[in-house]
């Protein structure tokens, strides 16, 4: 049976392979135990923070991310299990004196506990570019292409960019040629409001030529910027004011006046300008208009979002009092109205000196009997008896075209009924 088995060619083939493997093991492990292998893809470690590089402030710009092949020798049972992680490759930095390109000698080290020797490195040198990484701030300019139009009733203000500058980071030597930055946009059509167009930023040299750069080495704090063209609507808005404390029956239109500025040329966004029909200055208290005080001065306060082109900080209102006179009357008609229930109110003041101003012919025809000084108790809360000083109004029931200047008050006594 065994004789037939060995006559089978397939069996003889398997037996031959087994014998050959056993002989190879004997030769490898007993007769030739030492061998060599090549470990591929071993990374080079350029430590930019150590030694002279740290002192010079240099960084590896190009060539730092490289791998080499390392030939090792040792027991075949050991070197067969050596990987790239068991070996560290570092360049000799002794010749590095500053920024530039250097051909560095490489050194391999066994950084594991495995017993093997390093025979060779391929390639044995590494070309590395060193430089300082710096930040450089450059002005951002703009370029607008296309055809756009601003209607006549609108005005285009000075164009600017946001941001106005760009921070470029990269190798110092490479950044020397970068002098400015540019954002390019295209515009077409009519515009009646502020334009904000975004575009990509490019870097330029001193001649305004675009600089091509490696984005892995040079970067910007922003890649895009906005070109802003303020477009404002213009309008002439009249100034206006109003009166307070107009006497009853008094025709306020009889008082003539002139304004130092009748209208203000303003500008702003279209939607903002259209909200306003005038610029309101404020109120004139009729009681303040006298022969010695016939000019009122108002600060101009523009609504938010509107600016003035012919800016007037103040506007004067000059009242025409030519032919007007002032006179003082001792008024004894003192009326107290709207007395609270349960109280009796009497005046401690027998007469009030009232100053009136008006056209001369009007003032000459007025007597003290034509004037009433009135106290309205509804304007003052009374909680106890006693004496009070209280505001008084002046009335000309006849409707004469004159008015009282200044303010008045009298003293009253309050008693319970």
C-alpha positions as CSV (number, residue, x, y, z in Angstrom):
1,X,0.0,0.0,0.0
2,X,2.8,2.4,1.0
3,X,4.7,1.6,-2.2
4,X,1.7,2.6,-4.3
5,X,1.4,5.9,-2.3
6,X,4.8,7.1,-3.2
7,X,4.3,6.2,-6.8
8,X,1.5,8.9,-6.9
9,X,3.0,12.1,-8.5
10,X,0.8,14.4,-6.5
11,X,1.9,13.0,-3.3
12,X,5.6,13.2,-4.3
13,X,5.1,16.9,-5.2
14,X,3.6,17.8,-1.8
15,X,6.4,15.8,0.0
16,X,9.0,17.7,-2.1
17,X,7.6,21.1,-1.1
18,X,7.6,20.1,2.6
19,X,11.2,18.9,2.5
20,X,12.3,22.1,0.6
21,X,10.6,24.3,3.3
22,X,12.3,22.4,6.1
23,X,15.7,22.7,4.4
24,X,15.1,26.5,3.9
25,X,14.3,26.8,7.6
26,X,17.5,24.9,8.5
27,X,19.6,27.1,6.3
28,X,18.0,30.3,7.4
29,X,17.9,29.7,11.1
30,X,20.9,27.5,11.6
31,X,23.3,27.8,8.8
32,X,22.5,31.5,7.8
33,X,20.6,33.2,10.8
34,X,21.5,36.8,9.8
35,X,19.8,38.6,6.9
36,X,18.8,42.0,5.5
37,X,15.4,43.6,4.6
38,X,14.3,47.0,3.4
39,X,11.7,48.8,5.5
40,X,9.8,51.2,3.2
41,X,7.9,54.4,3.9
42,X,9.8,55.5,7.0
43,X,8.7,59.1,7.8
44,X,11.3,61.9,8.3
45,X,10.9,63.9,11.5
46,X,11.9,67.6,11.1
47,X,11.3,69.0,14.6
48,X,10.9,72.8,14.0
49,X,10.9,73.5,17.7
50,X,14.2,72.0,18.6
51,X,17.8,73.3,18.5
52,X,18.9,75.9,16.1
53,X,15.5,76.0,14.2
54,X,13.8,77.2,17.4
55,X,16.4,79.8,18.0
56,X,16.2,81.2,14.5
57,X,12.4,81.0,14.4
58,X,12.4,78.9,11.3
59,X,9.9,76.5,10.0
60,X,10.2,73.8,7.4
61,X,8.3,75.1,4.5
62,X,8.9,72.4,1.9
63,X,10.3,68.9,2.1
64,X,9.4,68.2,5.7
65,X,6.7,65.7,4.8
66,X,8.9,63.0,3.2
67,X,9.5,59.3,3.6
68,X,12.6,57.1,2.9
69,X,13.5,53.5,2.6
70,X,15.8,52.0,5.3
71,X,17.8,48.8,5.0
72,X,18.2,46.9,8.2
73,X,20.0,43.6,9.2
74,X,19.6,41.2,12.0
75,X,18.2,37.9,12.9
76,X,15.7,36.8,10.3
77,X,13.2,36.0,13.0
78,X,13.4,39.6,14.2
79,X,13.8,41.8,11.1
80,X,10.8,40.1,9.5
81,X,8.7,41.9,12.1
82,X,10.2,45.4,11.9
83,X,7.9,48.1,10.6
84,X,8.3,51.8,9.8
85,X,7.1,52.8,13.2
86,X,10.2,51.1,14.7
87,X,12.6,53.5,13.0
88,X,12.9,57.3,13.3
89,X,14.6,59.5,10.7
90,X,15.9,62.9,11.6
91,X,18.0,65.4,9.5
92,X,21.2,66.9,10.6
93,X,20.4,70.6,11.2
94,X,23.9,71.8,12.1
95,X,24.4,73.5,8.8
96,X,21.2,75.5,8.9
97,X,22.0,79.2,9.6
98,X,18.9,81.0,8.3
99,X,16.1,80.9,5.7
100,X,16.9,79.0,2.6
101,X,17.1,75.6,0.9
102,X,19.3,73.0,2.4
103,X,20.4,69.4,1.5
104,X,20.3,67.7,4.9
105,X,22.0,64.4,5.8
106,X,19.6,61.9,7.3
107,X,20.2,59.8,10.3
108,X,18.2,56.6,11.2
109,X,17.7,55.4,14.7
110,X,16.2,52.2,16.1
111,X,13.5,53.5,18.4
112,X,12.2,50.1,19.4
113,X,13.4,47.3,21.7
114,X,13.8,45.0,18.7
115,X,17.4,43.8,18.0
116,X,18.4,45.0,14.5
117,X,21.0,47.2,12.9
118,X,20.5,50.0,10.4
119,X,22.6,49.4,7.2
120,X,21.5,52.2,4.9
121,X,19.0,55.0,4.1
122,X,17.7,55.8,0.6
123,X,17.7,58.6,-0.2
124,X,20.4,59.5,2.3
125,X,19.7,63.2,2.1
126,X,16.6,65.4,2.1
127,X,16.1,68.8,0.5
128,X,14.2,71.1,2.9
129,X,13.2,74.7,2.5
130,X,13.3,76.7,5.8
131,X,11.8,80.2,6.4
132,X,10.1,82.3,9.0
133,X,6.3,82.3,9.0
134,X,5.1,85.9,9.4
135,X,1.9,87.9,9.2
136,X,1.8,90.8,6.7
137,X,-1.1,93.3,6.5
138,X,-1.7,94.7,3.0
139,X,-4.3,97.2,1.7
140,X,-7.3,95.8,-0.1
141,X,-8.1,97.6,-3.3
142,X,-11.0,97.0,-5.7
143,X,-11.8,96.7,-9.4
144,X,-15.2,97.0,-10.9
145,X,-16.1,95.8,-14.3
146,X,-19.4,96.0,-16.3
147,X,-21.7,98.9,-16.9
148,X,-23.9,100.3,-14.1
149,X,-25.8,103.5,-13.7
150,X,-26.9,105.7,-10.8
151,X,-30.0,107.9,-11.6
152,X,-29.6,111.7,-11.4
153,X,-31.7,112.1,-8.2
154,X,-29.3,109.7,-6.5
155,X,-25.7,110.3,-5.5
156,X,-22.8,107.8,-5.3
157,X,-20.6,108.2,-2.3
158,X,-17.0,107.1,-2.0
159,X,-16.5,103.4,-2.7
160,X,-14.8,101.3,0.0
161,X,-14.2,97.6,0.8
162,X,-15.0,95.5,3.8
163,X,-12.6,94.5,5.1
164,X,-10.2,97.4,4.1
165,X,-7.1,95.2,4.7
166,X,-6.0,91.6,4.4
167,X,-3.7,89.7,6.7
168,X,-1.4,87.4,4.7
169,X,0.4,84.6,6.5
170,X,3.4,82.7,5.0
171,X,7.1,82.4,4.5
172,X,8.9,85.8,5.0
173,X,10.8,85.6,1.7
174,X,7.7,84.7,-0.3
175,X,5.7,87.5,1.3
176,X,8.3,90.1,0.3
177,X,6.8,90.2,-3.3
178,X,3.3,90.7,-2.1
179,X,2.4,94.4,-1.9
180,X,-1.4,94.6,-2.0
181,X,-4.6,92.7,-2.5
182,X,-7.5,93.2,-4.9
183,X,-11.2,92.2,-4.9
184,X,-12.8,92.1,-8.3
185,X,-16.6,92.5,-8.9
186,X,-18.9,93.0,-11.9
187,X,-22.0,95.3,-11.9
188,X,-24.7,95.8,-14.4
189,X,-27.9,97.9,-14.6
190,X,-29.4,100.8,-12.6
191,X,-29.0,101.1,-8.8
192,X,-31.1,103.2,-6.5
193,X,-29.7,101.9,-3.2
194,X,-26.4,101.1,-1.6
195,X,-24.5,98.3,-3.5
196,X,-22.7,95.5,-1.8
197,X,-20.9,93.1,-4.2
198,X,-18.8,90.2,-3.1
199,X,-15.7,88.9,-4.9
200,X,-12.6,86.8,-4.5
201,X,-9.4,88.3,-3.2
202,X,-6.2,88.1,-5.3
203,X,-2.7,89.1,-4.2
204,X,-0.6,91.6,-6.2
205,X,3.1,92.5,-6.5
206,X,4.5,96.0,-6.7
207,X,3.6,96.2,-10.4
208,X,0.0,95.3,-9.7
209,X,0.5,91.8,-11.3
210,X,-1.3,88.9,-9.8
211,X,0.9,86.7,-7.6
212,X,0.5,83.0,-7.9
213,X,1.2,81.2,-4.6
214,X,0.9,77.8,-3.0
215,X,-2.2,77.9,-0.7
216,X,-0.5,75.3,1.5
217,X,2.2,77.8,2.3
218,X,0.5,81.1,2.0
219,X,-2.9,81.9,3.4
220,X,-5.2,85.0,4.0
221,X,-7.5,85.7,6.9
222,X,-10.3,86.1,4.4
223,X,-10.8,84.8,0.9
224,X,-13.6,87.1,-0.1
225,X,-14.5,90.7,0.4
226,X,-17.3,93.1,-0.3
227,X,-17.1,96.2,-2.4
228,X,-19.5,98.7,-1.0
229,X,-20.8,101.6,-3.1
230,X,-23.1,103.9,-1.0
231,X,-26.0,105.1,-3.2
232,X,-28.2,107.7,-1.5
233,X,-31.3,109.6,-2.6
234,X,-31.1,113.4,-2.3
235,X,-34.0,115.7,-1.4
236,X,-34.6,119.2,-0.3
237,X,-36.7,119.1,2.9
238,X,-38.3,122.3,4.3
239,X,-37.7,123.2,7.9
240,X,-40.7,123.7,10.1
241,X,-41.6,124.6,13.7
242,X,-44.7,125.0,15.8
243,X,-46.0,127.2,18.7
244,X,-47.0,126.5,22.2
245,X,-49.0,128.6,24.7
246,X,-50.9,130.4,22.0
247,X,-53.4,132.8,23.6
248,X,-57.1,132.0,23.1
249,X,-58.6,133.7,20.1
250,X,-55.1,134.8,19.0
251,X,-54.4,134.7,15.3
252,X,-50.9,133.2,15.2
253,X,-50.6,133.9,11.5
254,X,-50.3,137.6,12.3
255,X,-46.8,137.1,13.6
256,X,-44.4,137.3,10.7
257,X,-41.0,135.7,10.7
258,X,-38.1,134.7,8.5
259,X,-35.9,131.6,8.7
260,X,-32.2,131.7,8.2
261,X,-32.5,128.4,6.3
262,X,-35.8,127.4,4.7
263,X,-34.8,124.0,3.5
264,X,-32.0,121.5,4.0
265,X,-30.5,119.3,1.2
266,X,-30.4,115.8,2.7
267,X,-29.4,112.4,1.5
268,X,-30.0,108.8,2.7
269,X,-31.4,105.5,1.6
270,X,-34.4,105.7,-0.7
271,X,-36.8,104.1,1.7
272,X,-35.6,106.5,4.5
273,X,-35.8,109.8,2.6
274,X,-39.4,109.1,1.5
275,X,-40.6,108.8,5.1
276,X,-40.1,112.5,5.8
277,X,-41.7,115.7,4.3
278,X,-39.9,118.2,6.4
279,X,-37.2,118.7,9.1
280,X,-39.0,119.7,12.4
281,X,-36.9,122.2,14.4
282,X,-39.0,122.3,17.6
283,X,-41.5,124.6,19.4
284,X,-41.6,128.3,20.1
285,X,-43.3,129.4,23.3
286,X,-45.2,132.5,22.3
287,X,-44.6,133.9,25.8
288,X,-40.9,134.0,25.1
289,X,-41.3,136.3,22.1
290,X,-40.4,139.9,23.2
291,X,-38.9,143.0,21.7
292,X,-35.6,142.0,23.3
293,X,-35.9,138.3,22.4
294,X,-37.2,138.2,18.8
295,X,-34.7,135.7,17.4
296,X,-35.0,132.0,18.4
297,X,-32.1,129.6,17.7
298,X,-32.7,125.9,17.1
299,X,-30.2,123.0,16.7
300,X,-30.9,121.0,13.6
301,X,-31.6,117.3,14.5
302,X,-31.9,115.1,11.5
303,X,-33.8,111.8,11.6
304,X,-31.7,108.7,12.0
305,X,-30.4,107.4,8.7
306,X,-30.4,110.9,7.0
307,X,-27.5,113.2,6.6
308,X,-27.3,116.8,5.3
309,X,-25.3,117.8,2.3
310,X,-25.5,121.6,2.9
311,X,-25.4,121.0,6.6
312,X,-26.8,123.7,8.9
313,X,-26.0,123.1,12.5
314,X,-28.5,125.7,13.6
315,X,-31.5,127.6,12.2
316,X,-32.6,131.0,13.4
317,X,-36.2,132.1,13.5
318,X,-36.4,135.9,13.4
319,X,-39.8,137.4,14.3
320,X,-40.6,140.7,12.6
321,X,-41.8,142.9,15.5
322,X,-41.5,146.2,13.6
323,X,-44.4,148.5,14.9
324,X,-44.8,146.3,18.0
325,X,-44.6,147.7,21.5
326,X,-44.6,146.3,25.0
327,X,-46.5,147.7,28.0
328,X,-47.3,146.6,31.6
329,X,-50.8,146.5,33.1
330,X,-51.7,146.0,36.7
331,X,-54.5,143.4,36.4
332,X,-57.0,143.0,39.2
333,X,-59.3,140.6,37.6
334,X,-58.1,137.3,39.1
335,X,-60.4,134.3,38.5
336,X,-60.1,131.0,40.2
337,X,-61.9,128.1,38.3
338,X,-62.4,124.4,38.8
339,X,-62.2,124.6,42.7
340,X,-62.3,121.1,44.2
341,X,-65.6,120.1,46.0
342,X,-65.4,120.8,49.8
343,X,-62.9,123.6,49.5
344,X,-63.0,127.3,49.3
345,X,-60.1,129.0,47.4
346,X,-59.3,132.7,47.6
347,X,-56.5,134.7,46.1
348,X,-54.0,136.4,48.4
349,X,-52.7,138.4,45.4
350,X,-54.8,141.5,44.7
351,X,-53.1,142.5,41.4
352,X,-50.7,141.1,38.9
353,X,-48.3,143.1,36.7
354,X,-48.8,141.7,33.3
355,X,-46.6,142.6,30.3
356,X,-48.2,142.5,26.9
357,X,-46.7,142.8,23.5
358,X,-48.5,143.6,20.2
359,X,-48.9,146.2,17.5
360,X,-48.8,149.7,18.9
361,X,-52.4,150.5,17.9
362,X,-53.6,147.3,19.7
363,X,-51.6,147.9,22.9
364,X,-52.8,151.5,23.0
365,X,-56.4,150.4,23.0
366,X,-56.0,147.8,25.8
367,X,-56.6,148.6,29.5
368,X,-56.1,146.5,32.6
369,X,-59.9,145.8,32.6
370,X,-59.5,143.9,29.3
371,X,-57.1,141.4,30.9
372,X,-57.9,138.4,33.1
373,X,-55.5,136.4,35.2
374,X,-56.9,132.9,35.7
375,X,-56.0,130.1,38.0
376,X,-57.2,126.6,37.0
377,X,-57.3,124.5,40.2
378,X,-57.7,121.3,38.1
379,X,-54.0,121.5,37.3
380,X,-53.0,121.3,41.0
381,X,-53.9,118.5,43.4
382,X,-55.1,119.8,46.7
383,X,-54.9,117.5,49.7
384,X,-54.9,119.9,52.6
385,X,-55.7,123.4,53.6
386,X,-53.2,126.2,53.6
387,X,-51.5,128.5,51.2
388,X,-50.2,127.6,47.7
389,X,-48.3,129.3,45.0
390,X,-49.9,128.3,41.7
391,X,-49.4,129.0,38.0
392,X,-51.7,131.6,36.4
393,X,-52.7,132.1,32.8
394,X,-53.4,135.4,31.1
395,X,-56.4,135.9,28.8
396,X,-57.5,138.7,26.5
397,X,-61.2,137.8,26.1
398,X,-61.6,140.4,23.4
399,X,-59.3,138.5,21.1
400,X,-56.9,141.4,20.6
401,X,-53.8,140.6,18.6
402,X,-51.4,140.7,21.5
403,X,-49.9,138.3,23.9
404,X,-48.5,138.2,27.4
405,X,-44.8,137.7,27.8
406,X,-43.2,135.7,30.6
407,X,-44.9,133.4,33.2
408,X,-47.1,134.3,36.1
409,X,-48.2,132.9,39.5
410,X,-50.2,134.0,42.5
411,X,-50.6,132.9,46.1
412,X,-53.9,131.3,47.1
413,X,-55.5,130.2,50.4
414,X,-57.4,126.9,50.6
415,X,-59.9,126.3,53.3
416,X,-62.5,123.6,53.9
417,X,-66.1,124.7,53.5
